[in-house]
Amino acid sequence: MWAKLKGQALQRREDDAFIDEISEHITLLTQHYRAQGMSAEDATHAARRQFGNVTQLKERQRWQRGMLSPAEWGRDVRFGMRMLAKKPGLHAAMVIALALGIGANTTVFSIVDAVLLRPLPYAHPERLMEVRSQDSTALQDGAVSYPDFFDWRAQNHSFTQLVSYRDDSLTLTGVERAAHLDGEIVSWNLVPLLGVNPELGLGFRPEDEKLGARVVLISHALWVSQFGSDPRVVGRTMQLSGEAYTIEGVMPASFRFPADAPQNTFWTTLAVDNDGTPGATTANRGDHEFAAMGRLKPGISEAQANAEMKAIAAGLSRKYPASNTQNNSAHVQSELKSMLGDTRTLLLVILGAVGLVLLIACGNVGNLLLVRARERAREMAMRTALGANRARLVRQLLVESLFVSVLGGLAGCTLAFVSTPAVLRLINDSVPRAADAGVNLPVLSFALAVSLASGLIFGLVPAITSARGDLLSPLKESGRSETDVRNRLGSLVIVVQVALGIVLTAGAGLLATSYSHLAHSDEGFKPDHLLTFMFETPDSRYMNNRSDFYRQYFEKLRALPGVEAAGGSLILPMTDNSMHISFENPEHPLPPGQLEDARFDLVSTNYFRTMKIPLLSGRDFSDADTVKAPPVMIVSRGFAMKFLHTENVIGKRLKPEAGNDGPVMREIVGVVGDVRHGATARDLDPGYYLPATQLPRACFMHSVVRTRVEPLSLEPAVKNLVASMDRNIPVTDVRTMQDRIGLELAQPRFAMVLLSAFSGLALVLTLVGLYGVMAYSVARRRREIGVRLALGAPRAMVFRMVLQQAALLVIIGVGIGITATLASGSILQSYLYGTGPRNPLVLAGVCVLVATTGLLAAYLPARRAMQVDPTVALRYE
Amino acid sequence: MGEGKSEVMQGTLDLMVLKTLYAMGSQHGFGIARRIEQVSDGVLDLNEGTVYTALLRLQQQGWIVSKWGISENNRRARFYSITKQGAKQLDREAENWQRVAGVMERMLKLERQG
């Protein structure tokens, strides 16, 4: 509106100036004639005559000036709208194609923005590095132990701060309803590391790491919910798992640590991991289970820090071979990169895929515009002949295509508003930080930029080629020999679209094959009708009577109606957790530090029966396996084969490095089947099990119940049961096993669903594009086809001719697409399960699908060609 | 540049305006028209309004520039002067025109043969 007014004002000023100029001219001319002796009246008439038609001149002047004025742009837009309205179907097709392309891109970008582009919410986050322990031979990153971490922190010159951290969960008691809290155990210097200050109180002090210190920083949310936003909360104590912690500060509402753990509500120091004994976690160099994050000193690069940490780790490995042989190096990596890991590549693959979809959509719109431009060649030639200049025509056409792209962009953004939440539901929490994604200002700017860029891409070429057209042939309308640039351009677009369609469809096909493999793979147990949940029995009250508690608990649990079997385990499959513990084999002694290790679990009696993990030989644990009975263990079949090289292992003895009073030699009493521990694990995991009854100080954490009824229907009953035994024990994480597997598969499922959606979109767009081009080609060749038919060509031949034309394009496209797929297959490699990236079956299927789609698109135009009536076709032209 | 036949006369006027500004320096539209009338010695029947169309066209090409000044009548008037680009264009056009004119002259001198 404003621009229009401004344009009009400018127009008026220019007009006024021009009128001034010419009236002065006429005055001077009149005076000139008077000086030659004419009468006043004659002189005025002569001057008018000599000057010519003022009104006409004014109009002409305005018209010519207008080529540069903004008002004229408005006219182009209005004209463009009229042109769009004239062919609503064609333009709706363009807008829909673009809306789909831009909508999909905006949705994916909103996630990429939240996950990859947004900096971590700390001061100068680019200086934050994750430091991991590394095995230099296997090049495998791992966790660090506390003693190693203390040495790292003391010896390094690369970091201003180096902080250890690990996840933990504690039970908040002393409140109305006991609550299960997630939090983090960190070294004292967390606040200086992150540069985010508490909103109340201060951070930890160095002495807070000392034995017996129990201090805590709490989240803003916990402060509000449990302490009623008490401004004097600092210095108060709270009961966590039976111990009193002094609150030292409240973190701001936006604070998160780690950045992908929004659920954390407390942070406490590693004093928690020190029980004062010589075997305490803080003193155990072999207990590699902690992460470390550092802030680079000014002037130190990632590479320098990496080199220094590697040297320090190598030194420690030489000094402590017993614990650090496999931790002889270190790896420093930017925090964000380390947090995202493979997800980064996955998102980039998806972003690339959705970019291809947009390219296909642009190709379609470009092709439709080419068709349109050919139809309008007459109009353009006419306008050129009437004196419009070429820049003007290009501009007119560009305005029209930008108009289409902006409409498509708006529709696409609307689509993104709807689809982003849907995709986020699909992602669940399988992608760190994705939950923050939303269609916001940066995302909308991205959508706008993409719309304008695509408007230029698909608009410029048709605009230039059609404005270049010569004047005569379109006017004579006999340009039938025109198998010109535009036709070839249209075919090229189709070939590229088909090729891109193949690449996308192949990617989707591979991911779908892989997903189906994952979803149908054998877990080693029966996941249906299993209810799982967790609670902890705090040491402060259960250190000495845990066995009694669990015995009663399981008796009551098994007695609940609808329960078929129940058991407990320290680490349940599908919980994104595992523990590997080494063991000695007296038949093959190895020096300490080079002991073999395997996945470890601590289970109750009936655990295998509940999970339906098959007992292959020997016996299950029983209530008779008490502390006083001979120490026993059960191994999986894979364990027996891998470490003992035989299935007949009953009676053999091993010494696992686990036990309440140090490692003891244990007899293998049973062999069970292997279990897949994570839904995306490539192999069944060999492991071994110890009976919880022989390690009575250990806590179960997870309960698993096989039900005869819908598993979740038992949720209230189990919660009541636990509360009736101890009302300060909250039950959390109640899920069916199927649900857990679903969560673990969320990432591959989301990748598969998105890529399938995109390739489906690509196929539809290609289909429409090819149909458009073939239909137009047939329409243009009506006369030629008419002549052929009139001269006696069989109709079937005409039909074949059209199909051949389409088939040629499709075959070239398929060829290029397959080549590109083969060449780029390794990108997907690490996301594929049960299929290679060049699975011939998938590729063949994709080719058939795309080729069929292509021929389908050509079928209708070919039929129309066959039905051309020669007399009509010839007369019509 | 597709130039139709109708543009020949237009081109001629543009050339005349350019040459006038080149020879006489800064001028307003009236002055240019007078100069052309004077040189053509009354042979050319110039519709003086078209001078302004030519002036606008030349401005848009960047061959001349204009600024406001005061006319002999002490009134506001736009004065035009030629730019460096305009001078170059004038050279090109003049050369071209002379070539065409030479051809025309020789053509018209041809005697009837046979």
Interface residues (C-beta under 8 A of the other chain):
Chain A: A17 F18 D20 E21 I22 E24 H25 T27 L28 L29 Q31 H32 Q50 F51 G52 N53 V54 L57 R60 Q61 Q64 R65 M67 L68 T384 A385 L471
Chain B: G2 G4 H28 G29 F30 A33 R34 L46 N47 E48 G49 T50 Y52 T53 L56 R57 Q60 S71 E72 N73 R75 R76 A77 R78
